[in-house]
């Protein structure tokens, strides 16, 4: 039986006053129960179930290239986690394409990480969501550095300096934005002496 359902037939989404948000604990229980198939690729954003961007060949290649590039320059004490849960509050559990966290994989046997030194999202069709919604979410969680690898424009957008911003989705945004091209290099904040060629990240 197919798990794909038609969208509700509404001209615009109603602002229902009694909407019930899903908590992280409920989200994890739903995922573990098998109610949703793995191919649904769901994450929890602002209490709502959201489908992640489909992983086509270019997207998948970019995830691996970013992972390899970061693992080449970091030493012990860091873990590069591809497309795994990151707990950022009671109603938020995104699955960033890449998250660099402190520690080793076995440090997270009991619970998912709740912080990261660097998050990277690979964007083909999700650029606006990655910039506005996820950028604000990561800034509100005080993630010091956030990259968007924009595959269509073949650029790396580097965001730093999270700060309060009442106009942003989560009430915070990054104050510094830099757009790097294939001939440029980037130095992660947590590894200022390590230069990574942007071209090495692009498929």
Rosetta blueprint (number, residue, H / E / L):
1 X L
2 X L
3 X L
4 X L
5 X L
6 X L
7 X L
8 X L
9 X L
10 X L
11 X L
12 X L
13 X L
14 X L
15 X L
16 X L
17 X L
18 X L
19 X L
20 X L
21 X L
22 X L
23 X L
24 X H
25 X H
26 X H
27 X H
28 X H
29 X H
30 X H
31 X H
32 X H
33 X H
34 X L
35 X L
36 X L
37 X L
38 X H
39 X H
40 X H
41 X L
42 X E
43 X E
44 X E
45 X E
46 X L
47 X L
48 X E
49 X E
50 X E
51 X E
52 X L
53 X L
54 X L
55 X L
56 X L
57 X H
58 X H
59 X H
60 X H
61 X H
62 X H
63 X H
64 X H
65 X H
66 X H
67 X H
68 X H
69 X H
70 X H
71 X H
72 X H
73 X H
74 X L
75 X L
76 X L
77 X L
78 X E
79 X E
80 X E
81 X E
82 X E
83 X L
84 X L
85 X L
86 X E
87 X E
88 X E
89 X E
90 X L
91 X L
92 X E
93 X E
94 X E
95 X L
96 X L
97 X L
98 X E
99 X E
100 X E
101 X E
102 X E
103 X L
104 X L
105 X H
106 X H
107 X H
108 X H
109 X L
110 X L
111 X L
112 X L
113 X L
114 X L
115 X L
116 X L
117 X L
118 X E
119 X E
120 X E
121 X E
122 X E
123 X E
124 X L
125 X L
126 X L
127 X H
128 X H
129 X H
130 X H
131 X H
132 X H
133 X H
134 X H
135 X H
136 X H
137 X H
138 X H
139 X H
140 X H
141 X L
142 X L
143 X L
144 X L
145 X E
146 X E
147 X E
148 X E
149 X E
150 X E
151 X L
152 X L
153 X L
154 X L
155 X E
156 X E
157 X E
158 X E
159 X E
160 X E
161 X E
162 X E
163 X E
164 X E
165 X L
166 X L
167 X L
168 X L
169 X L
170 X L
171 X L
172 X E
173 X E
174 X E
175 X E
176 X E
177 X E
178 X E
179 X E
180 X E
181 X L
182 X L
183 X L
184 X L
185 X E
186 X E
187 X E
188 X L
189 X H
190 X H
191 X H
192 X L
193 X L
194 X L
195 X E
196 X E
197 X E
198 X H
199 X H
200 X H
201 X L
202 X L
203 X L
